[in-house]
């Protein structure tokens, strides 16, 4: 038997043992529990967070521009 074939067979057998072991079931259960917990926390994805950060930055820039414009108009009208 070639050394590569031996290692491939050994790897396949180890993988079969791991796939059928209780550890695989535990991993699935832990993932399911964590997913349920995260769903209850009402979290957002990084992509959603980044989009909202950009929207906030644009809104803040528009607000600052409007504040400057209002100050200019007030000056033109003679108000402090």
N, C-alpha and C positions, 0 to 999 in steps of 0.2 A: 504494500500500500504506500502511495506517495505521501510525503510529509504534509503537503498542502491538503490532500484529500482527508487525511487523518484530522487535521485541525478544523477543516470545514465540517466534517461529521461531528466532531466534538462540540463545535460551536452550535450546530443545529440541535444537538441533544440537550445542551445546556439551555438553549433558548426555549425548547419544548418544556423543560422542567420549570423554568421561570414563568412561562405562560400559564401553566396549569397549577402553579403554586398559590397558596392563600395570599401571598404578598401582592399578587396582581389584583385580587378582589379587594384587599385593603386599600390599595392605591386608588382603585375606582371609587370606593366608598368615600375616601378622604376628599377626592376631587369633587364628588357630588355634594358633600357637606359644605365644602368651601364655596362652591358655586352658589348654593342656597344662601349661605351667610353673606356673601358679597351682594347678592341680589337684594337682600333685606336692607343693606346699608345705603342703597340708592346712590351708588358710585357712578362716575362718568369715565369714559375712556380718555386716554391721553389726547386723542385726536379731537374729541369734543371740547376738552379743556383748552387746547391750543386755539381752536376756532373762536371760542368765547373770549379768550385773551385778546385776539386780534380785533374782534368786534368792540371790546371795551376800549382798546387803544384808539380806534377810529372815532368812537363816540366821545372820548375824552378830548381828542384833537378838535372835533367839531365844537364841543362846548367851549373850549378855550378861545376858538376863533369867534364864536358868538359873543362871548364876554368882551372881547376886544372891540367888536363891532358895536355893541351896546354902549360901551364907554365912549366910543367916537361919536355916536349919535347923541348921547347925553351932553357931550361937550359942545356939539353943534347947536343944541337946543338951549344951552346956557345952564344946564343943571350940573350940580357937582358929581 
